[in-house]
Amino acid sequence: MFKRISISMALIVFMSGLSFSADEFTLMREERIGGLSIGMPEQELKQKLKKEINCVLKRGPERLWGADGLYHQKWEYAGCGLVIGMVSEKRGAPKSIDSIAVVGPGGYATKRGIRIGSTKQEVMKAYKENWNKEESGEGGFTAGSIYGGLIFDFKKGRVSRIFLGAGAE
């Protein structure tokens, strides 16, 4: 499943005329947020979160994306500040994680210790070697690529949102 997602992202990049090295997606494949990772199977996610959080799960509708031919669904853990993008090859089939967003305070941190409330300087120190200057805006910091990496949003110099995955279709 993860191989198909990676191939789909590479095709999107190729068709858009952009070129990236194979290492552009390494950060996305290796990064973790609170022990969650891209490609983690649905069953493993459920077991992990059952032990760690006590939040209500709200599932969005499954939608077929033309860009990759896969079914996508948003799982929002209300009250925990966690939104997980899930993906499967068929409607109703077991899913795996294709994106992770931390949108509120809590115990979720990146592999390098960045969490909601961390400073812009802390993000720069932790991810400087992965910084993509061209894809980072005034209020954000992109590590890796918008096609596969970490995106940090800031408010008043502090992290207000963390996104891991492909931020562009």
Z-matrix of the N, CA and C atoms (Angstrom, degrees):
N
C 1 1.452
C 2 1.523 1 109.78
N 3 1.366 2 117.23 1 -50.19
C 4 1.460 3 120.19 2 -178.01
C 5 1.521 4 110.29 3 -62.63
N 6 1.337 5 116.50 4 -35.67
C 7 1.461 6 120.67 5 178.85
C 8 1.526 7 109.75 6 -61.78
N 9 1.340 8 117.02 7 -40.99
C 10 1.456 9 120.53 8 179.83
C 11 1.530 10 111.05 9 -66.65
N 12 1.323 11 116.95 10 -39.09
C 13 1.459 12 121.33 11 177.35
C 14 1.525 13 109.82 12 -62.82
N 15 1.337 14 117.10 13 -45.69
C 16 1.465 15 121.23 14 179.93
C 17 1.518 16 111.38 15 -62.33
N 18 1.322 17 116.02 16 -41.93
C 19 1.460 18 120.37 17 178.36
C 20 1.524 19 109.81 18 -64.29
N 21 1.333 20 117.17 19 -42.22
C 22 1.464 21 120.70 20 178.51
C 23 1.518 22 111.12 21 -60.63
N 24 1.340 23 117.25 22 -43.63
C 25 1.465 24 120.42 23 179.36
C 26 1.519 25 110.34 24 -64.22
N 27 1.323 26 117.69 25 -41.11
C 28 1.459 27 121.00 26 179.43
C 29 1.528 28 110.75 27 -63.53
N 30 1.338 29 116.94 28 -39.52
C 31 1.467 30 120.24 29 177.57
C 32 1.522 31 111.81 30 -64.16
N 33 1.316 32 116.37 31 -40.19
C 34 1.462 33 120.71 32 178.47
C 35 1.524 34 109.69 33 -61.93
N 36 1.327 35 116.69 34 -44.80
C 37 1.464 36 120.74 35 178.73
C 38 1.520 37 109.96 36 -61.83
N 39 1.337 38 117.10 37 -45.81
C 40 1.454 39 121.57 38 -179.45
C 41 1.527 40 111.38 39 -60.95
N 42 1.338 41 116.34 40 -46.07
C 43 1.468 42 120.38 41 -178.25
C 44 1.523 43 111.70 42 -67.56
N 45 1.308 44 117.71 43 -27.06
C 46 1.462 45 119.95 44 -179.27
C 47 1.524 46 111.96 45 -81.86
N 48 1.323 47 116.97 46 -4.12
C 49 1.454 48 120.55 47 177.50
C 50 1.524 49 113.65 48 85.19
N 51 1.310 50 117.41 49 2.91
C 52 1.456 51 120.62 50 178.78
C 53 1.518 52 109.24 51 -90.53
N 54 1.307 53 115.96 52 152.68
C 55 1.464 54 117.61 53 177.99
C 56 1.522 55 109.54 54 -129.06
N 57 1.298 56 115.18 55 135.47
C 58 1.449 57 122.72 56 178.02
C 59 1.511 58 107.59 57 -134.93
N 60 1.303 59 115.89 58 153.53
C 61 1.452 60 119.17 59 174.94
C 62 1.525 61 108.58 60 -76.50
N 63 1.313 62 116.17 61 166.10
C 64 1.470 63 120.87 62 179.08
C 65 1.525 64 110.59 63 -60.29
N 66 1.350 65 117.33 64 -25.47
C 67 1.455 66 121.46 65 -178.64
C 68 1.522 67 113.40 66 -72.31
N 69 1.319 68 118.16 67 -12.20
C 70 1.457 69 121.22 68 -179.33
C 71 1.530 70 111.56 69 -58.84
N 72 1.321 71 117.91 70 -30.56
C 73 1.460 72 121.63 71 -177.14
C 74 1.528 73 112.66 72 -97.38
N 75 1.322 74 118.22 73 -3.88
C 76 1.460 75 121.90 74 -178.18
C 77 1.517 76 111.46 75 -59.54
N 78 1.325 77 117.01 76 -45.89
C 79 1.463 78 120.59 77 -179.25
C 80 1.524 79 110.55 78 -58.10
N 81 1.329 80 117.10 79 -45.16
C 82 1.465 81 120.54 80 -179.02
C 83 1.535 82 111.05 81 -62.38
N 84 1.318 83 117.38 82 -40.76
C 85 1.469 84 120.93 83 -179.03
C 86 1.527 85 112.12 84 -69.73
N 87 1.329 86 117.70 85 -33.02
C 88 1.461 87 120.94 86 -174.04
C 89 1.525 88 114.14 87 -94.96
N 90 1.317 89 117.49 88 -20.72
C 91 1.464 90 121.34 89 -175.42
C 92 1.525 91 111.04 90 -71.99
N 93 1.322 92 115.38 91 153.32
C 94 1.463 93 123.58 92 176.54
C 95 1.518 94 107.98 93 -133.45
N 96 1.319 95 115.46 94 147.14
C 97 1.461 96 120.93 95 170.39
C 98 1.517 97 106.17 96 -125.03
N 99 1.316 98 115.24 97 111.14
C 100 1.461 99 120.43 98 -178.57
C 101 1.516 100 113.06 99 56.37
N 102 1.305 101 117.92 100 32.99
C 103 1.465 102 121.34 101 -179.14
C 104 1.517 103 114.50 102 85.34
N 105 1.332 104 116.94 103 -3.10
C 106 1.464 105 121.33 104 177.75
C 107 1.526 106 109.16 105 -93.30
N 108 1.331 107 116.72 106 144.88
C 109 1.458 108 119.86 107 -178.27
C 110 1.520 109 111.33 108 -141.65
N 111 1.307 110 115.36 109 157.72
C 112 1.460 111 121.80 110 176.10
C 113 1.524 112 107.99 111 -62.93
N 114 1.315 113 115.83 112 133.95
C 115 1.466 114 121.16 113 -179.88
C 116 1.519 115 114.29 114 92.32
N 117 1.341 116 117.81 115 -7.99
C 118 1.464 117 120.66 116 -179.94
C 119 1.532 118 109.13 117 -62.14
N 120 1.329 119 117.74 118 128.84
C 121 1.463 120 120.92 119 179.78
C 122 1.534 121 112.32 120 -65.53
N 123 1.307 122 115.09 121 150.59
C 124 1.468 123 123.63 122 -179.52
C 125 1.530 124 112.10 123 -51.32
N 126 1.319 125 117.99 124 -46.39
C 127 1.465 126 121.88 125 -176.52
C 128 1.525 127 111.20 126 -62.69
N 129 1.329 128 116.22 127 -41.83
C 130 1.467 129 120.61 128 178.67
C 131 1.533 130 110.40 129 -66.30
N 132 1.328 131 117.02 130 -40.21
C 133 1.468 132 121.84 131 177.28
C 134 1.528 133 110.49 132 -60.42
N 135 1.322 134 116.85 133 -48.01
C 136 1.463 135 120.92 134 -179.45
C 137 1.527 136 111.46 135 -59.81
N 138 1.332 137 116.44 136 -44.82
C 139 1.465 138 120.25 137 -179.78
C 140 1.523 139 111.10 138 -63.20
N 141 1.311 140 116.49 139 -43.54
C 142 1.462 141 121.23 140 -178.68
C 143 1.522 142 111.20 141 -64.30
N 144 1.334 143 117.11 142 -48.79
C 145 1.460 144 120.02 143 -176.52
C 146 1.522 145 112.66 144 -72.45
N 147 1.323 146 117.63 145 -28.07
C 148 1.465 147 120.74 146 177.54
C 149 1.522 148 110.29 147 -60.54
N 150 1.330 149 116.20 148 -35.55
C 151 1.457 150 121.82 149 -179.96
C 152 1.524 151 112.33 150 -79.42
N 153 1.346 152 117.26 151 -26.04
C 154 1.461 153 120.77 152 -169.43
C 155 1.517 154 115.61 153 -103.34
N 156 1.318 155 118.16 154 -30.84
C 157 1.466 156 118.51 155 -173.72
C 158 1.525 157 111.61 156 -131.28
N 159 1.308 158 114.39 157 158.26
C 160 1.454 159 121.32 158 177.22
C 161 1.525 160 107.75 159 -127.61
N 162 1.322 161 115.36 160 66.43
C 163 1.463 162 121.43 161 -177.74
C 164 1.521 163 109.54 162 -124.61
N 165 1.301 164 115.04 163 153.54
C 166 1.458 165 121.55 164 179.45
C 167 1.529 166 109.29 165 -76.91
N 168 1.330 167 116.22 166 132.03
C 169 1.459 168 122.05 167 177.29
C 170 1.522 169 109.40 168 -92.04
N 171 1.317 170 115.89 169 125.26
C 172 1.462 171 122.16 170 175.46
C 173 1.529 172 107.19 171 -116.65
N 174 1.335 173 115.60 172 116.17
C 175 1.466 174 120.51 173 -179.03
C 176 1.523 175 110.09 174 -98.51
N 177 1.327 176 115.06 175 133.23
C 178 1.452 177 120.66 176 174.64
C 179 1.520 178 109.59 177 -82.40
N 180 1.325 179 116.93 178 176.84
C 181 1.467 180 120.03 179 178.67
C 182 1.532 181 111.11 180 -71.73
N 183 1.326 182 115.87 181 152.33
C 184 1.458 183 120.40 182 173.66
C 185 1.528 184 107.39 183 -79.35
N 186 1.333 185 115.37 184 131.17
C 187 1.467 186 119.91 185 -178.79
C 188 1.516 187 109.44 186 -129.47
N 189 1.318 188 115.33 187 134.12
C 190 1.461 189 121.32 188 175.97
C 191 1.519 190 108.80 189 -80.01
N 192 1.331 191 116.95 190 124.49
C 193 1.462 192 121.71 191 176.90
C 194 1.519 193 109.20 192 -96.85
N 195 1.300 194 115.83 193 128.31
C 196 1.457 195 120.60 194 177.67
C 197 1.517 196 112.50 195 -67.62
N 198 1.339 197 117.40 196 -28.03
C 199 1.467 198 121.21 197 -176.79
C 200 1.522 199 112.65 198 -63.63
N 201 1.333 200 117.36 199 -34.35
C 202 1.465 201 119.03 200 -178.28
C 203 1.531 202 114.03 201 -128.10
N 204 1.338 203 117.45 202 -5.26
C 205 1.465 204 120.36 203 178.63
C 206 1.519 205 113.60 204 71.47
N 207 1.334 206 117.41 205 19.18
C 208 1.458 207 121.71 206 -178.83
C 209 1.528 208 110.20 207 -113.67
N 210 1.326 209 115.55 208 159.80
C 211 1.469 210 121.40 209 177.50
C 212 1.524 211 108.98 210 -92.67
N 213 1.321 212 116.40 211 126.13
C 214 1.452 213 123.00 212 -177.56
C 215 1.527 214 109.73 213 -113.46
N 216 1.332 215 115.12 214 144.49
C 217 1.458 216 120.95 215 179.34
C 218 1.529 217 108.51 216 -146.00
N 219 1.327 218 116.16 217 139.00
C 220 1.463 219 121.33 218 178.59
C 221 1.525 220 108.84 219 -95.85
N 222 1.330 221 116.13 220 128.85
C 223 1.459 222 122.57 221 174.31
C 224 1.520 223 106.80 222 -111.47
N 225 1.318 224 116.63 223 115.16
C 226 1.450 225 121.02 224 -179.13
C 227 1.526 226 109.55 225 -110.94
N 228 1.320 227 115.31 226 124.19
C 229 1.454 228 121.32 227 177.39
C 230 1.522 229 107.09 228 -95.41
N 231 1.346 230 114.51 229 89.07
C 232 1.465 231 121.95 230 -176.06
C 233 1.520 232 110.48 231 -57.56
N 234 1.307 233 115.88 232 133.93
C 235 1.452 234 121.40 233 178.90
C 236 1.514 235 114.41 234 87.68
N 237 1.319 236 117.71 235 -12.53
C 238 1.465 237 120.98 236 -179.94
C 239 1.528 238 112.34 237 -108.00
N 240 1.324 239 117.21 238 -6.25
C 241 1.462 240 120.37 239 178.38
C 242 1.510 241 113.64 240 68.73
N 243 1.332 242 117.08 241 31.97
C 244 1.450 243 121.84 242 -176.63
C 245 1.525 244 110.19 243 -127.83
N 246 1.335 245 115.81 244 126.43
C 247 1.465 246 121.63 245 177.13
C 248 1.529 247 106.89 246 -127.09
N 249 1.328 248 115.67 247 123.22
C 250 1.455 249 120.84 248 -175.88
C 251 1.524 250 109.49 249 -118.13
N 252 1.322 251 115.27 250 128.26
C 253 1.457 252 121.30 251 174.21
C 254 1.517 253 108.33 252 -87.05
N 255 1.332 254 115.40 253 126.49
C 256 1.459 255 120.88 254 180.00
C 257 1.526 256 109.16 255 -113.70
N 258 1.316 257 116.98 256 152.42
C 259 1.460 258 121.17 257 -175.94
C 260 1.529 259 110.12 258 -143.37
N 261 1.339 260 115.22 259 146.24
C 262 1.464 261 121.09 260 175.03
C 263 1.529 262 108.82 261 -147.98
N 264 1.312 263 114.78 262 162.03
C 265 1.467 264 119.81 263 -179.56
C 266 1.522 265 112.21 264 -79.46
N 267 1.353 266 116.25 265 -26.18
C 268 1.468 267 120.54 266 -178.86
C 269 1.522 268 108.96 267 -131.45
N 270 1.324 269 116.29 268 149.77
C 271 1.460 270 121.07 269 176.97
C 272 1.529 271 109.16 270 -60.11
N 273 1.333 272 115.88 271 130.25
C 274 1.458 273 120.96 272 178.25
C 275 1.516 274 115.44 273 81.67
N 276 1.325 275 117.95 274 -4.56
C 277 1.467 276 121.54 275 -179.40
C 278 1.526 277 110.13 276 -78.48
N 279 1.339 278 117.51 277 160.99
C 280 1.464 279 119.69 278 174.83
C 281 1.528 280 110.30 279 -54.78
N 282 1.316 281 114.76 280 143.26
C 283 1.457 282 120.98 281 -174.02
C 284 1.517 283 111.59 282 -113.11
N 285 1.326 284 114.46 283 171.21
C 286 1.459 285 121.59 284 172.09
C 287 1.527 286 108.08 285 -138.93
N 288 1.331 287 115.46 286 161.74
C 289 1.463 288 120.82 287 -178.26
C 290 1.520 289 110.31 288 -71.33
N 291 1.344 290 115.67 289 132.17
C 292 1.465 291 118.82 290 171.93
C 293 1.522 292 112.13 291 -120.94
N 294 1.337 293 118.45 292 -8.95
C 295 1.465 294 121.03 293 171.82
C 296 1.531 295 109.01 294 -160.44
N 297 1.326 296 114.28 295 154.27
C 298 1.464 297 121.28 296 178.91
C 299 1.523 298 107.24 297 -135.98
N 300 1.324 299 116.53 298 128.58
C 301 1.462 300 120.40 299 176.28
C 302 1.519 301 108.71 300 -125.81
N 303 1.318 302 115.34 301 131.71
C 304 1.456 303 121.81 302 173.36
C 305 1.522 304 105.15 303 -106.21
N 306 1.327 305 115.41 304 118.40
C 307 1.464 306 120.18 305 -173.42
C 308 1.525 307 113.07 306 -119.42
N 309 1.319 308 116.76 307 2.14
C 310 1.453 309 120.21 308 179.41
C 311 1.513 310 110.74 309 -151.41
N 312 1.316 311 116.37 310 163.35
C 313 1.463 312 119.62 311 -179.21
C 314 1.529 313 111.77 312 -61.36
N 315 1.269 314 115.36 313 152.42
C 316 1.460 315 121.13 314 179.95
C 317 1.515 316 108.78 315 165.69
N 318 1.279 317 116.23 316 -165.68
C 319 1.454 318 120.84 317 -176.89
C 320 1.511 319 115.08 318 -87.54
N 321 1.322 320 118.27 319 7.96
C 322 1.459 321 120.11 320 -174.94
C 323 1.514 322 111.65 321 -85.56
N 324 1.330 323 115.83 322 121.81
C 325 1.457 324 122.40 323 178.95
C 326 1.523 325 108.65 324 -132.17
N 327 1.323 326 115.59 325 156.76
C 328 1.454 327 120.56 326 175.21
C 329 1.523 328 108.76 327 -72.62
N 330 1.303 329 115.34 328 172.20
C 331 1.460 330 121.57 329 179.16
C 332 1.534 331 111.47 330 -57.05
N 333 1.336 332 115.90 331 -28.46
C 334 1.465 333 120.89 332 -178.01
C 335 1.530 334 112.35 333 -99.72
N 336 1.338 335 116.94 334 15.60
C 337 1.458 336 121.21 335 170.91
C 338 1.522 337 116.94 336 86.91
N 339 1.318 338 118.67 337 10.05
C 340 1.467 339 120.60 338 179.69
C 341 1.523 340 108.66 339 -86.50
N 342 1.346 341 115.45 340 134.20
C 343 1.464 342 121.88 341 -178.16
C 344 1.518 343 109.23 342 -140.19
N 345 1.322 344 116.89 343 174.78
C 346 1.461 345 121.23 344 174.41
C 347 1.529 346 107.27 345 -56.91
N 348 1.328 347 116.11 346 130.47
C 349 1.456 348 121.02 347 -178.93
C 350 1.517 349 114.21 348 98.34
N 351 1.340 350 117.98 349 -15.32
C 352 1.474 351 119.80 350 176.04
C 353 1.528 352 108.39 351 -62.12
N 354 1.324 353 116.66 352 153.90
C 355 1.461 354 120.69 353 -179.35
C 356 1.527 355 110.87 354 -83.03
N 357 1.321 356 114.19 355 161.20
C 358 1.463 357 120.24 356 176.61
C 359 1.535 358 110.00 357 -61.25
N 360 1.320 359 116.94 358 -36.20
C 361 1.459 360 121.61 359 178.57
C 362 1.536 361 111.17 360 -64.39
N 363 1.329 362 117.27 361 -38.95
C 364 1.466 363 120.95 362 177.81
C 365 1.534 364 110.47 363 -64.78
N 366 1.319 365 116.78 364 -40.08
C 367 1.473 366 120.90 365 178.08
C 368 1.525 367 109.37 366 -63.88
N 369 1.335 368 116.43 367 -46.74
C 370 1.463 369 120.82 368 179.99
C 371 1.523 370 111.27 369 -58.79
N 372 1.323 371 116.53 370 -43.44
C 373 1.461 372 120.51 371 -179.82
C 374 1.534 373 110.84 372 -64.35
N 375 1.329 374 116.77 373 -42.98
C 376 1.467 375 121.56 374 -176.23
C 377 1.525 376 113.13 375 -72.71
N 378 1.342 377 117.81 376 -34.70
C 379 1.465 378 121.08 377 -172.02
C 380 1.525 379 114.29 378 -123.09
N 381 1.322 380 117.04 379 20.17
C 382 1.469 381 120.50 380 -176.44
C 383 1.533 382 112.71 381 -55.27
N 384 1.332 383 117.24 382 -42.83
C 385 1.476 384 119.36 383 -177.44
C 386 1.531 385 112.35 384 -69.73
N 387 1.338 386 118.13 385 -15.48
C 388 1.462 387 122.46 386 179.29
C 389 1.531 388 112.31 387 -104.21
N 390 1.329 389 117.47 388 0.66
C 391 1.456 390 122.52 389 -174.64
C 392 1.524 391 111.18 390 -62.07
N 393 1.314 392 115.69 391 127.13
C 394 1.457 393 122.42 392 175.88
C 395 1.535 394 106.72 393 -106.19
N 396 1.312 395 116.61 394 93.55
C 397 1.466 396 122.37 395 -174.84
C 398 1.527 397 112.02 396 -60.05
N 399 1.341 398 116.68 397 -38.89
C 400 1.456 399 121.08 398 -177.02
C 401 1.525 400 112.89 399 -65.85
N 402 1.325 401 117.42 400 -30.37
C 403 1.467 402 120.97 401 -177.17
C 404 1.529 403 112.81 402 -102.30
N 405 1.328 404 116.85 403 4.55
C 406 1.461 405 121.26 404 178.05
C 407 1.524 406 108.38 405 -98.97
N 408 1.311 407 115.72 406 129.62
C 409 1.453 408 119.98 407 179.79
C 410 1.517 409 111.91 408 -100.91
N 411 1.328 410 115.50 409 -171.46
C 412 1.473 411 122.00 410 179.45
C 413 1.522 412 111.72 411 -55.14
N 414 1.336 413 116.79 412 -49.34
C 415 1.453 414 120.87 413 -175.15
C 416 1.505 415 113.75 414 -99.44
N 417 1.347 416 117.64 415 19.85
C 418 1.453 417 118.84 416 -176.78
C 419 1.516 418 113.57 417 -148.00
N 420 1.308 419 114.66 418 171.24
C 421 1.459 420 123.15 419 179.66
C 422 1.520 421 106.38 420 -143.81
N 423 1.331 422 117.21 421 122.24
C 424 1.457 423 121.35 422 178.14
C 425 1.521 424 109.00 423 -108.06
N 426 1.321 425 115.58 424 125.04
C 427 1.460 426 122.83 425 174.66
C 428 1.520 427 106.42 426 -108.25
N 429 1.324 428 116.72 427 122.03
C 430 1.462 429 120.74 428 -174.12
C 431 1.508 430 108.45 429 92.59
N 432 1.321 431 116.66 430 -112.41
C 433 1.456 432 121.74 431 -177.29
C 434 1.519 433 109.42 432 -152.48
N 435 1.323 434 117.08 433 157.48
C 436 1.462 435 119.59 434 174.19
C 437 1.520 436 110.46 435 -67.54
N 438 1.333 437 116.98 436 -14.65
C 439 1.464 438 121.32 437 178.01
C 440 1.522 439 111.83 438 -89.35
N 441 1.319 440 116.55 439 -2.42
C 442 1.453 441 121.65 440 177.85
C 443 1.506 442 110.84 441 168.62
N 444 1.310 443 116.81 442 94.21
C 445 1.452 444 120.19 443 -179.68
C 446 1.511 445 111.73 444 178.70
N 447 1.313 446 115.00 445 -157.45
C 448 1.457 447 123.37 446 179.20
C 449 1.521 448 108.98 447 -110.23
N 450 1.315 449 116.11 448 134.48
C 451 1.458 450 121.04 449 176.72
C 452 1.530 451 107.46 450 -124.53
N 453 1.326 452 115.30 451 124.83
C 454 1.462 453 121.94 452 179.09
C 455 1.522 454 108.46 453 -110.42
N 456 1.329 455 117.14 454 130.48
C 457 1.459 456 122.43 455 172.70
C 458 1.517 457 107.65 456 -104.57
N 459 1.335 458 115.69 457 147.31
C 460 1.463 459 121.06 458 -177.35
C 461 1.519 460 111.62 459 -124.64
N 462 1.305 461 115.30 460 146.98
C 463 1.464 462 123.73 461 168.78
C 464 1.519 463 105.97 462 -133.83
N 465 1.328 464 115.46 463 124.98
C 466 1.472 465 121.57 464 -179.75
C 467 1.531 466 111.81 465 54.17
N 468 1.345 467 116.28 466 38.98
C 469 1.458 468 121.15 467 175.12
C 470 1.517 469 116.00 468 78.61
N 471 1.340 470 116.74 469 7.76
C 472 1.468 471 120.50 470 -179.78
C 473 1.528 472 110.36 471 -125.40
N 474 1.332 473 115.80 472 149.98
C 475 1.465 474 121.07 473 -179.33
C 476 1.523 475 109.48 474 -63.12
N 477 1.337 476 115.73 475 126.35
C 478 1.464 477 121.18 476 178.66
C 479 1.533 478 111.54 477 -113.42
N 480 1.333 479 116.73 478 -15.40
C 481 1.468 480 121.65 479 179.78
C 482 1.518 481 108.15 480 -158.41
N 483 1.333 482 115.80 481 140.70
C 484 1.463 483 122.57 482 175.20
C 485 1.521 484 107.27 483 -124.75
N 486 1.332 485 116.67 484 131.29
C 487 1.453 486 121.32 485 178.70
C 488 1.518 487 108.81 486 -129.01
N 489 1.326 488 116.42 487 130.32
C 490 1.463 489 123.05 488 175.62
C 491 1.513 490 107.96 489 -119.78
N 492 1.325 491 116.41 490 124.64
C 493 1.458 492 121.12 491 179.47
C 494 1.507 493 110.82 492 141.73
N 495 1.320 494 114.65 493 -160.17
C 496 1.466 495 120.88 494 177.02
C 497 1.530 496 107.18 495 -93.02
N 498 1.321 497 116.14 496 114.01
C 499 1.461 498 121.55 497 -178.55
C 500 1.502 499 112.81 498 -87.34
N 501 1.334 500 117.51 499 -3.38
C 502 1.462 501 122.32 500 178.42
C 503 1.519 502 108.13 501 -133.69
N 504 1.310 503 115.70 502 143.59
C 505 1.475 504 119.52 503 179.28
C 506 1.502 505 110.46 504 -90.75
